[in-house]
Amino acid sequence: MLKTMLQGMKDMAQAGLEDRMSFTGLWYREWADLFLQAFEPGRKVVYTSIYAFPMEILASFDVVPFDFEIAGSLLAVADQGLPLMEKAEERGYSGDICSFHRTSLGTWFASCLPTPDLLISTSFYCDGKARTNDILSRLWGRDSFLLDTPHVVTKESVRYVEGQLREAARRIGVISGSTLDEDRLKEAVRISNRSRRLKLEILELMKERPVAVKGYDFIGYSINGQLFDGSPSGERLHAQLLEDMKSRRASGRLKPERHRICWFAWIPVYRSNLFDILKSHQVSVAACETARVYWDEIDESRPFEGLALKCLKNPFVGPTSRRLEGLEDTVRDCGIDGGLLFATPACRASKSSHMLLRDAFSKLGLPFLTLDMDIADPRGYHPEGVRTRIEGFIEVMDNAGTP
């Protein structure tokens, strides 16, 4: 099921690229191609949290990175998520568990996932991911590794995380049959630094009106585009997105905006009316927290230290207040008229912070919407309810006298 879907995704993207080079076509082709490699006989596969673990390390080995959450999102897009969730629920996995993780477990029960050689997760972003990672490691009888990241940045915490990253690299070396090539890691860091600079250019372009990239694509890529950190594909994708945005701006065909919002956390992966409603009211996503560049360039002569700092400085590590750092600058520079939090029920990292986020926007005199929608389970999705909430939010922005 999953392999067939990935192949279809790759073929469709490739056909589109033969007519015209585009960021979305390149993104989907590279994404599908990399995940398809996990099904190839003899390939060494490492499950990981692509949005949390430093992918530059994996890019330094001949292994295939795979993320069961991101794979599950593809199945949900194709309306296959619910039957898989029900498979997990039939085996006692509660509906209170994140729908991504129920989908992932259901996919395992349906024998649709590639076999991992090592499973790596992290202590930040998602508690459920680490637990699901552990369950899958037991079901497969494979080794697992948890990267524990403290909530403070000190010399001690940097050394602590650096030591764990070295241990993770050692374990990857064991399953791949090779030791870490320092030159390859340095090259991955160089590529990552170049990609970071391109990302800063993209964020600068996001400040201009109107926004030159679809909100759904921008948010989605800011999350799962991290799959390619440290790889040539990642640099190509950033460069293509920047080129496409500049081309759209130069065309003069971009539609005008009434409002610009800042997006927090995730997006629904099943079919919904959320972004259609925003589009119909000329509301653009001009900023999102998962697209922030919060880390410094990494010193290639001290790659593990730099990657440890990249983990420790992640806004989802430590107090929620870290997610608000630079908010005033973002609101001013991007012309933000309001904030929206996609609060999927099982996600502590997103949902539990809604009061702090709301109060921060209130102090800036801006409206804030906490939108309760599940990320992958469509059973609680009510289109008219979503429309009412969003249009009420837009009305508040209208009444605030914004352009």
TIMARZA-329311 format. One record per residue (C-alpha): residue in three letters; x, y, z; residue number from 0. Coordinates in nm, 2 decimals. Example, Ala and Ser with C-alpha at 12.3 -4.5 7.8 and 13.67 -1.06 7.14 Angstrom:
% TIMARZA-329311
+--------+--------+--------+--------+-----+
: residu :     xx :     yy :     zz : num :
+--------+--------+--------+--------+-----+
:    ALA :   1.23 :  -0.45 :   0.78 :   0 :
:    SER :   1.37 :  -0.11 :   0.71 :   1 :
+--------+--------+--------+--------+-----+
//
This chain:
% TIMARZA-329311
+--------+--------+--------+--------+-----+
: residu :     xx :     yy :     zz : num :
+--------+--------+--------+--------+-----+
:    MET :   0.00 :   0.00 :   0.00 :   0 :
:    LEU :   0.26 :   0.26 :   0.11 :   1 :
:    LYS :   0.52 :   0.15 :  -0.14 :   2 :
:    THR :   0.26 :   0.17 :  -0.42 :   3 :
:    MET :   0.15 :   0.51 :  -0.31 :   4 :
:    LEU :   0.51 :   0.64 :  -0.30 :   5 :
:    GLN :   0.58 :   0.50 :  -0.65 :   6 :
:    GLY :   0.27 :   0.67 :  -0.78 :   7 :
:    MET :   0.37 :   1.00 :  -0.61 :   8 :
:    LYS :   0.72 :   0.98 :  -0.76 :   9 :
:    ASP :   0.59 :   0.90 :  -1.11 :  10 :
:    MET :   0.34 :   1.18 :  -1.10 :  11 :
:    ALA :   0.59 :   1.43 :  -0.98 :  12 :
:    GLN :   0.85 :   1.32 :  -1.24 :  13 :
:    ALA :   0.59 :   1.36 :  -1.52 :  14 :
:    GLY :   0.52 :   1.72 :  -1.40 :  15 :
:    LEU :   0.89 :   1.80 :  -1.39 :  16 :
:    GLU :   0.93 :   1.70 :  -1.75 :  17 :
:    ASP :   0.69 :   1.97 :  -1.85 :  18 :
:    ARG :   0.82 :   2.24 :  -1.61 :  19 :
:    MET :   1.06 :   2.25 :  -1.32 :  20 :
:    SER :   0.88 :   2.35 :  -1.00 :  21 :
:    PHE :   0.95 :   2.34 :  -0.63 :  22 :
:    THR :   0.65 :   2.12 :  -0.54 :  23 :
:    GLY :   0.72 :   1.87 :  -0.81 :  24 :
:    LEU :   1.09 :   1.85 :  -0.70 :  25 :
:    TRP :   0.99 :   1.82 :  -0.34 :  26 :
:    TYR :   0.74 :   1.54 :  -0.39 :  27 :
:    ARG :   0.98 :   1.35 :  -0.62 :  28 :
:    GLU :   1.27 :   1.37 :  -0.38 :  29 :
:    TRP :   1.06 :   1.28 :  -0.09 :  30 :
:    ALA :   0.90 :   0.98 :  -0.26 :  31 :
:    ASP :   1.23 :   0.86 :  -0.40 :  32 :
:    LEU :   1.41 :   0.87 :  -0.06 :  33 :
:    PHE :   1.13 :   0.68 :   0.12 :  34 :
:    LEU :   1.11 :   0.43 :  -0.16 :  35 :
:    GLN :   1.48 :   0.34 :  -0.11 :  36 :
:    ALA :   1.38 :   0.21 :   0.24 :  37 :
:    PHE :   1.20 :  -0.07 :   0.06 :  38 :
:    GLU :   1.50 :  -0.18 :  -0.15 :  39 :
:    PRO :   1.66 :  -0.51 :  -0.05 :  40 :
:    GLY :   1.99 :  -0.47 :   0.13 :  41 :
:    ARG :   1.94 :  -0.10 :   0.22 :  42 :
:    LYS :   2.01 :   0.00 :   0.58 :  43 :
:    VAL :   1.71 :   0.19 :   0.72 :  44 :
:    VAL :   1.71 :   0.43 :   1.01 :  45 :
:    TYR :   1.37 :   0.54 :   1.15 :  46 :
:    THR :   1.40 :   0.89 :   1.30 :  47 :
:    SER :   1.21 :   1.21 :   1.38 :  48 :
:    ILE :   1.32 :   1.40 :   1.07 :  49 :
:    TYR :   1.20 :   1.74 :   1.22 :  50 :
:    ALA :   1.40 :   1.69 :   1.54 :  51 :
:    PHE :   1.71 :   1.47 :   1.51 :  52 :
:    PRO :   2.00 :   1.63 :   1.32 :  53 :
:    MET :   1.97 :   1.48 :   0.97 :  54 :
:    GLU :   2.32 :   1.60 :   0.89 :  55 :
:    ILE :   2.45 :   1.29 :   1.08 :  56 :
:    LEU :   2.24 :   1.05 :   0.87 :  57 :
:    ALA :   2.35 :   1.22 :   0.55 :  58 :
:    SER :   2.71 :   1.12 :   0.64 :  59 :
:    PHE :   2.63 :   0.75 :   0.62 :  60 :
:    ASP :   2.50 :   0.52 :   0.35 :  61 :
:    VAL :   2.17 :   0.47 :   0.52 :  62 :
:    VAL :   1.81 :   0.56 :   0.43 :  63 :
:    PRO :   1.62 :   0.78 :   0.67 :  64 :
:    PHE :   1.26 :   0.71 :   0.72 :  65 :
:    ASP :   0.99 :   0.87 :   0.94 :  66 :
:    PHE :   0.67 :   0.67 :   1.01 :  67 :
:    GLU :   0.48 :   0.98 :   1.10 :  68 :
:    ILE :   0.55 :   1.15 :   0.77 :  69 :
:    ALA :   0.47 :   0.82 :   0.59 :  70 :
:    GLY :   0.15 :   0.81 :   0.78 :  71 :
:    SER :   0.06 :   1.16 :   0.66 :  72 :
:    LEU :   0.07 :   1.04 :   0.30 :  73 :
:    LEU :  -0.17 :   0.76 :   0.38 :  74 :
:    ALA :  -0.41 :   1.00 :   0.54 :  75 :
:    VAL :  -0.39 :   1.23 :   0.24 :  76 :
:    ALA :  -0.50 :   0.93 :   0.03 :  77 :
:    ASP :  -0.79 :   0.86 :   0.27 :  78 :
:    GLN :  -0.62 :   0.54 :   0.39 :  79 :
:    GLY :  -0.54 :   0.67 :   0.74 :  80 :
:    LEU :  -0.87 :   0.59 :   0.91 :  81 :
:    PRO :  -0.88 :   0.21 :   0.82 :  82 :
:    LEU :  -0.52 :   0.19 :   0.96 :  83 :
:    MET :  -0.61 :   0.37 :   1.28 :  84 :
:    GLU :  -0.89 :   0.13 :   1.33 :  85 :
:    LYS :  -0.65 :  -0.16 :   1.30 :  86 :
:    ALA :  -0.45 :  -0.01 :   1.59 :  87 :
:    GLU :  -0.76 :   0.07 :   1.79 :  88 :
:    GLU :  -0.88 :  -0.29 :   1.75 :  89 :
:    ARG :  -0.56 :  -0.40 :   1.93 :  90 :
:    GLY :  -0.62 :  -0.17 :   2.22 :  91 :
:    TYR :  -0.44 :   0.15 :   2.12 :  92 :
:    SER :  -0.67 :   0.43 :   2.25 :  93 :
:    GLY :  -0.83 :   0.70 :   2.05 :  94 :
:    ASP :  -0.65 :   0.94 :   2.29 :  95 :
:    ILE :  -0.32 :   0.85 :   2.12 :  96 :
:    CYS :  -0.21 :   1.08 :   1.85 :  97 :
:    SER :  -0.37 :   0.99 :   1.52 :  98 :
:    PHE :  -0.03 :   0.99 :   1.34 :  99 :
:    HIS :   0.09 :   0.72 :   1.58 : 100 :
:    ARG :  -0.23 :   0.51 :   1.55 : 101 :
:    THR :  -0.19 :   0.53 :   1.18 : 102 :
:    SER :   0.18 :   0.42 :   1.21 : 103 :
:    LEU :   0.10 :   0.13 :   1.43 : 104 :
:    GLY :  -0.19 :   0.03 :   1.20 : 105 :
:    THR :   0.05 :   0.04 :   0.91 : 106 :
:    TRP :   0.28 :  -0.20 :   1.09 : 107 :
:    PHE :  -0.01 :  -0.43 :   1.16 : 108 :
:    ALA :  -0.10 :  -0.41 :   0.78 : 109 :
:    SER :   0.27 :  -0.51 :   0.70 : 110 :
:    CYS :   0.31 :  -0.19 :   0.49 : 111 :
:    LEU :   0.62 :  -0.03 :   0.66 : 112 :
:    PRO :   0.98 :  -0.10 :   0.55 : 113 :
:    THR :   1.19 :  -0.29 :   0.81 : 114 :
:    PRO :   1.42 :  -0.06 :   1.02 : 115 :
:    ASP :   1.77 :  -0.15 :   1.13 : 116 :
:    LEU :   1.77 :   0.12 :   1.40 : 117 :
:    LEU :   1.51 :   0.35 :   1.54 : 118 :
:    ILE :   1.60 :   0.69 :   1.68 : 119 :
:    SER :   1.37 :   0.94 :   1.85 : 120 :
:    THR :   1.41 :   1.25 :   2.06 : 121 :
:    SER :   1.28 :   1.38 :   2.40 : 122 :
:    PHE :   1.14 :   1.70 :   2.25 : 123 :
:    TYR :   0.86 :   1.79 :   2.02 : 124 :
:    CYS :   0.66 :   1.48 :   2.08 : 125 :
:    ASP :   0.63 :   1.24 :   2.37 : 126 :
:    GLY :   0.41 :   1.00 :   2.18 : 127 :
:    LYS :   0.66 :   0.97 :   1.90 : 128 :
:    ALA :   0.92 :   0.84 :   2.14 : 129 :
:    ARG :   0.68 :   0.59 :   2.28 : 130 :
:    THR :   0.56 :   0.47 :   1.94 : 131 :
:    ASN :   0.92 :   0.44 :   1.84 : 132 :
:    ASP :   0.98 :   0.21 :   2.14 : 133 :
:    ILE :   0.67 :   0.00 :   2.06 : 134 :
:    LEU :   0.79 :  -0.05 :   1.70 : 135 :
:    SER :   1.14 :  -0.13 :   1.80 : 136 :
:    ARG :   1.00 :  -0.41 :   2.02 : 137 :
:    LEU :   0.76 :  -0.53 :   1.75 : 138 :
:    TRP :   1.05 :  -0.56 :   1.51 : 139 :
:    GLY :   1.31 :  -0.66 :   1.76 : 140 :
:    ARG :   1.54 :  -0.38 :   1.66 : 141 :
:    ASP :   1.76 :  -0.15 :   1.87 : 142 :
:    SER :   1.62 :   0.20 :   1.96 : 143 :
:    PHE :   1.79 :   0.52 :   2.07 : 144 :
:    LEU :   1.65 :   0.82 :   2.25 : 145 :
:    LEU :   1.82 :   1.16 :   2.22 : 146 :
:    ASP :   1.76 :   1.33 :   2.55 : 147 :
:    THR :   1.78 :   1.71 :   2.52 : 148 :
:    PRO :   1.79 :   1.92 :   2.84 : 149 :
:    HIS :   1.58 :   2.24 :   2.87 : 150 :
:    VAL :   1.88 :   2.48 :   2.92 : 151 :
:    VAL :   2.18 :   2.57 :   2.71 : 152 :
:    THR :   2.50 :   2.54 :   2.91 : 153 :
:    LYS :   2.85 :   2.41 :   2.85 : 154 :
:    GLU :   2.74 :   2.09 :   3.04 : 155 :
:    SER :   2.42 :   2.04 :   2.84 : 156 :
:    VAL :   2.61 :   2.10 :   2.51 : 157 :
:    ARG :   2.86 :   1.83 :   2.60 : 158 :
:    TYR :   2.58 :   1.60 :   2.72 : 159 :
:    VAL :   2.40 :   1.62 :   2.39 : 160 :
:    GLU :   2.72 :   1.61 :   2.19 : 161 :
:    GLY :   2.81 :   1.29 :   2.35 : 162 :
:    GLN :   2.47 :   1.14 :   2.27 : 163 :
:    LEU :   2.50 :   1.25 :   1.90 : 164 :
:    ARG :   2.84 :   1.08 :   1.89 : 165 :
:    GLU :   2.68 :   0.76 :   2.03 : 166 :
:    ALA :   2.40 :   0.78 :   1.78 : 167 :
:    ALA :   2.66 :   0.81 :   1.50 : 168 :
:    ARG :   2.84 :   0.50 :   1.64 : 169 :
:    ARG :   2.52 :   0.30 :   1.64 : 170 :
:    ILE :   2.44 :   0.41 :   1.28 : 171 :
:    GLY :   2.79 :   0.30 :   1.19 : 172 :
:    VAL :   2.73 :  -0.04 :   1.35 : 173 :
:    ILE :   2.42 :  -0.11 :   1.14 : 174 :
:    SER :   2.57 :   0.03 :   0.82 : 175 :
:    GLY :   2.90 :  -0.15 :   0.86 : 176 :
:    SER :   3.12 :   0.16 :   0.86 : 177 :
:    THR :   3.26 :   0.42 :   1.09 : 178 :
:    LEU :   3.18 :   0.78 :   1.06 : 179 :
:    ASP :   3.37 :   0.96 :   0.78 : 180 :
:    GLU :   3.46 :   1.30 :   0.93 : 181 :
:    ASP :   3.50 :   1.45 :   0.58 : 182 :
:    ARG :   3.14 :   1.34 :   0.49 : 183 :
:    LEU :   3.01 :   1.50 :   0.80 : 184 :
:    LYS :   3.19 :   1.82 :   0.73 : 185 :
:    GLU :   3.05 :   1.83 :   0.38 : 186 :
:    ALA :   2.70 :   1.77 :   0.52 : 187 :
:    VAL :   2.75 :   2.06 :   0.76 : 188 :
:    ARG :   2.87 :   2.28 :   0.47 : 189 :
:    ILE :   2.56 :   2.19 :   0.27 : 190 :
:    SER :   2.34 :   2.25 :   0.57 : 191 :
:    ASN :   2.49 :   2.60 :   0.63 : 192 :
:    ARG :   2.43 :   2.69 :   0.26 : 193 :
:    SER :   2.07 :   2.57 :   0.29 : 194 :
:    ARG :   2.03 :   2.78 :   0.61 : 195 :
:    ARG :   2.13 :   3.09 :   0.41 : 196 :
:    LEU :   1.88 :   3.01 :   0.14 : 197 :
:    LYS :   1.61 :   2.97 :   0.40 : 198 :
:    LEU :   1.69 :   3.31 :   0.54 : 199 :
:    GLU :   1.64 :   3.45 :   0.19 : 200 :
:    ILE :   1.31 :   3.27 :   0.17 : 201 :
:    LEU :   1.20 :   3.42 :   0.50 : 202 :
:    GLU :   1.30 :   3.76 :   0.38 : 203 :
:    LEU :   1.08 :   3.72 :   0.07 : 204 :
:    MET :   0.79 :   3.61 :   0.29 : 205 :
:    LYS :   0.78 :   3.96 :   0.43 : 206 :
:    GLU :   0.68 :   4.10 :   0.09 : 207 :
:    ARG :   0.31 :   4.14 :  -0.01 : 208 :
:    PRO :   0.15 :   3.93 :  -0.14 : 209 :
:    VAL :   0.30 :   3.60 :  -0.03 : 210 :
:    ALA :   0.44 :   3.40 :  -0.32 : 211 :
:    VAL :   0.39 :   3.05 :  -0.18 : 212 :
:    LYS :   0.08 :   2.86 :  -0.08 : 213 :
:    GLY :   0.04 :   2.84 :   0.30 : 214 :
:    TYR :  -0.02 :   2.47 :   0.31 : 215 :
:    ASP :   0.30 :   2.40 :   0.11 : 216 :
:    PHE :   0.50 :   2.65 :   0.31 : 217 :
:    ILE :   0.40 :   2.50 :   0.65 : 218 :
:    GLY :   0.43 :   2.14 :   0.53 : 219 :
:    TYR :   0.77 :   2.19 :   0.38 : 220 :
:    SER :   0.90 :   2.37 :   0.69 : 221 :
:    ILE :   0.83 :   2.05 :   0.88 : 222 :
:    ASN :   0.91 :   1.76 :   0.65 : 223 :
:    GLY :   1.16 :   1.94 :   0.43 : 224 :
:    GLN :   1.40 :   1.89 :   0.72 : 225 :
:    LEU :   1.43 :   1.53 :   0.59 : 226 :
:    PHE :   1.69 :   1.66 :   0.35 : 227 :
:    ASP :   1.91 :   1.87 :   0.60 : 228 :
:    GLY :   2.27 :   1.81 :   0.51 : 229 :
:    SER :   2.20 :   1.65 :   0.17 : 230 :
:    PRO :   2.24 :   1.80 :  -0.18 : 231 :
:    SER :   1.86 :   1.75 :  -0.23 : 232 :
:    GLY :   1.79 :   1.99 :   0.06 : 233 :
:    GLU :   2.00 :   2.26 :  -0.10 : 234 :
:    ARG :   1.84 :   2.21 :  -0.44 : 235 :
:    LEU :   1.49 :   2.23 :  -0.29 : 236 :
:    HIS :   1.56 :   2.55 :  -0.10 : 237 :
:    ALA :   1.71 :   2.71 :  -0.41 : 238 :
:    GLN :   1.41 :   2.60 :  -0.62 : 239 :
:    LEU :   1.16 :   2.73 :  -0.37 : 240 :
:    LEU :   1.34 :   3.07 :  -0.37 : 241 :
:    GLU :   1.35 :   3.07 :  -0.75 : 242 :
:    ASP :   0.98 :   2.99 :  -0.78 : 243 :
:    MET :   0.88 :   3.26 :  -0.53 : 244 :
:    LYS :   1.08 :   3.52 :  -0.72 : 245 :
:    SER :   0.93 :   3.41 :  -1.05 : 246 :
:    ARG :   0.58 :   3.44 :  -0.91 : 247 :
:    ARG :   0.65 :   3.78 :  -0.78 : 248 :
:    ALA :   0.79 :   3.89 :  -1.11 : 249 :
:    SER :   0.49 :   3.76 :  -1.30 : 250 :
:    GLY :   0.26 :   4.02 :  -1.14 : 251 :
:    ARG :  -0.02 :   3.76 :  -1.12 : 252 :
:    LEU :  -0.03 :   3.71 :  -0.74 : 253 :
:    LYS :  -0.36 :   3.77 :  -0.59 : 254 :
:    PRO :  -0.40 :   4.05 :  -0.34 : 255 :
:    GLU :  -0.41 :   3.99 :   0.04 : 256 :
:    ARG :  -0.65 :   4.13 :   0.30 : 257 :
:    HIS :  -0.48 :   3.97 :   0.60 : 258 :
:    ARG :  -0.16 :   3.80 :   0.69 : 259 :
:    ILE :  -0.14 :   3.55 :   0.97 : 260 :
:    CYS :   0.13 :   3.37 :   1.17 : 261 :
:    TRP :   0.08 :   3.00 :   1.19 : 262 :
:    PHE :   0.16 :   2.78 :   1.49 : 263 :
:    ALA :   0.23 :   2.41 :   1.50 : 264 :
:    TRP :   0.10 :   2.16 :   1.24 : 265 :
:    ILE :  -0.15 :   2.12 :   0.96 : 266 :
:    PRO :  -0.43 :   1.86 :   0.89 : 267 :
:    VAL :  -0.33 :   1.59 :   0.64 : 268 :
:    TYR :  -0.67 :   1.47 :   0.55 : 269 :
:    ARG :  -0.89 :   1.67 :   0.31 : 270 :
:    SER :  -1.04 :   1.97 :   0.48 : 271 :
:    ASN :  -1.18 :   2.32 :   0.39 : 272 :
:    LEU :  -0.93 :   2.50 :   0.61 : 273 :
:    PHE :  -0.70 :   2.66 :   0.36 : 274 :
:    ASP :  -0.98 :   2.70 :   0.10 : 275 :
:    ILE :  -1.16 :   2.92 :   0.35 : 276 :
:    LEU :  -0.85 :   3.13 :   0.41 : 277 :
:    LYS :  -0.79 :   3.16 :   0.04 : 278 :
:    SER :  -1.14 :   3.27 :  -0.03 : 279 :
:    HIS :  -1.11 :   3.55 :   0.22 : 280 :
:    GLN :  -0.76 :   3.65 :   0.09 : 281 :
:    VAL :  -0.59 :   3.55 :   0.41 : 282 :
:    SER :  -0.22 :   3.44 :   0.36 : 283 :
:    VAL :   0.02 :   3.26 :   0.59 : 284 :
:    ALA :   0.31 :   3.50 :   0.60 : 285 :
:    ALA :   0.50 :   3.33 :   0.89 : 286 :
:    CYS :   0.50 :   3.00 :   1.07 : 287 :
:    GLU :   0.70 :   2.89 :   1.37 : 288 :
:    THR :   0.83 :   2.57 :   1.22 : 289 :
:    ALA :   1.00 :   2.78 :   0.95 : 290 :
:    ARG :   1.21 :   2.98 :   1.19 : 291 :
:    VAL :   1.59 :   2.98 :   1.17 : 292 :
:    TYR :   1.67 :   2.95 :   1.54 : 293 :
:    TRP :   2.03 :   2.81 :   1.51 : 294 :
:    ASP :   2.36 :   2.96 :   1.42 : 295 :
:    GLU :   2.58 :   2.84 :   1.13 : 296 :
:    ILE :   2.76 :   2.53 :   1.24 : 297 :
:    ASP :   3.14 :   2.52 :   1.26 : 298 :
:    GLU :   3.24 :   2.23 :   1.03 : 299 :
:    SER :   3.55 :   2.18 :   1.24 : 300 :
:    ARG :   3.33 :   2.11 :   1.55 : 301 :
:    PRO :   3.02 :   1.95 :   1.39 : 302 :
:    PHE :   2.89 :   1.76 :   1.69 : 303 :
:    GLU :   2.90 :   2.07 :   1.91 : 304 :
:    GLY :   2.72 :   2.27 :   1.65 : 305 :
:    LEU :   2.45 :   2.01 :   1.60 : 306 :
:    ALA :   2.41 :   1.98 :   1.97 : 307 :
:    LEU :   2.34 :   2.35 :   1.99 : 308 :
:    LYS :   2.09 :   2.32 :   1.70 : 309 :
:    CYS :   1.90 :   2.07 :   1.91 : 310 :
:    LEU :   1.92 :   2.27 :   2.24 : 311 :
:    LYS :   1.81 :   2.59 :   2.08 : 312 :
:    ASN :   1.50 :   2.44 :   1.92 : 313 :
:    PRO :   1.19 :   2.64 :   2.03 : 314 :
:    PHE :   1.01 :   2.33 :   2.13 : 315 :
:    VAL :   1.28 :   2.25 :   2.39 : 316 :
:    GLY :   1.22 :   2.40 :   2.73 : 317 :
:    PRO :   0.95 :   2.65 :   2.83 : 318 :
:    THR :   0.68 :   2.75 :   2.58 : 319 :
:    SER :   0.80 :   3.11 :   2.61 : 320 :
:    ARG :   1.08 :   3.02 :   2.38 : 321 :
:    ARG :   0.83 :   2.98 :   2.10 : 322 :
:    LEU :   0.75 :   3.35 :   2.14 : 323 :
:    GLU :   1.11 :   3.48 :   2.10 : 324 :
:    GLY :   1.12 :   3.73 :   1.82 : 325 :
:    LEU :   0.74 :   3.74 :   1.79 : 326 :
:    GLU :   0.72 :   4.12 :   1.79 : 327 :
:    ASP :   0.98 :   4.14 :   1.52 : 328 :
:    THR :   0.79 :   3.88 :   1.31 : 329 :
:    VAL :   0.46 :   4.07 :   1.35 : 330 :
:    ARG :   0.62 :   4.40 :   1.25 : 331 :
:    ASP :   0.84 :   4.27 :   0.97 : 332 :
:    CYS :   0.58 :   4.04 :   0.81 : 333 :
:    GLY :   0.28 :   4.27 :   0.87 : 334 :
:    ILE :   0.09 :   4.00 :   1.08 : 335 :
:    ASP :  -0.27 :   4.07 :   1.15 : 336 :
:    GLY :  -0.34 :   3.77 :   1.37 : 337 :
:    GLY :  -0.22 :   3.43 :   1.49 : 338 :
:    LEU :  -0.36 :   3.08 :   1.44 : 339 :
:    LEU :  -0.27 :   2.77 :   1.64 : 340 :
:    PHE :  -0.36 :   2.43 :   1.49 : 341 :
:    ALA :  -0.43 :   2.25 :   1.82 : 342 :
:    THR :  -0.45 :   1.88 :   1.75 : 343 :
:    PRO :  -0.59 :   1.71 :   2.06 : 344 :
:    ALA :  -0.31 :   1.47 :   2.15 : 345 :
:    CYS :  -0.02 :   1.71 :   2.09 : 346 :
:    ARG :   0.09 :   1.85 :   2.42 : 347 :
:    ALA :   0.35 :   2.07 :   2.25 : 348 :
:    SER :   0.09 :   2.25 :   2.05 : 349 :
:    LYS :  -0.24 :   2.24 :   2.24 : 350 :
:    SER :  -0.12 :   2.31 :   2.60 : 351 :
:    SER :   0.04 :   2.64 :   2.50 : 352 :
:    HIS :  -0.27 :   2.81 :   2.36 : 353 :
:    MET :  -0.32 :   3.05 :   2.66 : 354 :
:    LEU :   0.04 :   3.18 :   2.65 : 355 :
:    LEU :   0.02 :   3.23 :   2.27 : 356 :
:    ARG :  -0.32 :   3.40 :   2.29 : 357 :
:    ASP :  -0.20 :   3.63 :   2.57 : 358 :
:    ALA :   0.11 :   3.72 :   2.37 : 359 :
:    PHE :  -0.10 :   3.83 :   2.07 : 360 :
:    SER :  -0.34 :   4.01 :   2.29 : 361 :
:    LYS :  -0.06 :   4.22 :   2.42 : 362 :
:    LEU :   0.02 :   4.31 :   2.06 : 363 :
:    GLY :  -0.34 :   4.40 :   2.00 : 364 :
:    LEU :  -0.40 :   4.12 :   1.76 : 365 :
:    PRO :  -0.66 :   3.84 :   1.75 : 366 :
:    PHE :  -0.56 :   3.48 :   1.80 : 367 :
:    LEU :  -0.75 :   3.16 :   1.71 : 368 :
:    THR :  -0.70 :   2.82 :   1.87 : 369 :
:    LEU :  -0.84 :   2.58 :   1.61 : 370 :
:    ASP :  -0.92 :   2.24 :   1.75 : 371 :
:    MET :  -0.88 :   1.99 :   1.46 : 372 :
:    ASP :  -0.72 :   1.65 :   1.46 : 373 :
:    ILE :  -0.41 :   1.62 :   1.25 : 374 :
:    ALA :  -0.49 :   1.29 :   1.08 : 375 :
:    ASP :  -0.82 :   1.15 :   1.21 : 376 :
:    PRO :  -1.12 :   1.29 :   1.01 : 377 :
:    ARG :  -1.39 :   1.15 :   1.23 : 378 :
:    GLY :  -1.41 :   1.46 :   1.44 : 379 :
:    TYR :  -1.39 :   1.70 :   1.15 : 380 :
:    HIS :  -1.69 :   1.92 :   1.10 : 381 :
:    PRO :  -1.65 :   2.15 :   0.79 : 382 :
:    GLU :  -1.92 :   2.40 :   0.89 : 383 :
:    GLY :  -1.78 :   2.43 :   1.24 : 384 :
:    VAL :  -1.43 :   2.50 :   1.10 : 385 :
:    ARG :  -1.58 :   2.76 :   0.87 : 386 :
:    THR :  -1.76 :   2.93 :   1.15 : 387 :
:    ARG :  -1.45 :   2.95 :   1.36 : 388 :
:    ILE :  -1.23 :   3.08 :   1.09 : 389 :
:    GLU :  -1.47 :   3.33 :   0.95 : 390 :
:    GLY :  -1.53 :   3.47 :   1.30 : 391 :
:    PHE :  -1.16 :   3.51 :   1.33 : 392 :
:    ILE :  -1.14 :   3.69 :   1.00 : 393 :
:    GLU :  -1.42 :   3.92 :   1.10 : 394 :
:    VAL :  -1.23 :   4.02 :   1.42 : 395 :
:    MET :  -0.93 :   4.10 :   1.20 : 396 :
:    ASP :  -1.16 :   4.30 :   0.97 : 397 :
:    ASN :  -1.30 :   4.50 :   1.26 : 398 :
:    ALA :  -0.95 :   4.57 :   1.39 : 399 :
:    GLY :  -0.90 :   4.80 :   1.10 : 400 :
:    THR :  -0.62 :   4.61 :   0.93 : 401 :
:    PRO :  -0.58 :   4.65 :   0.55 : 402 :
+--------+--------+--------+--------+-----+
//
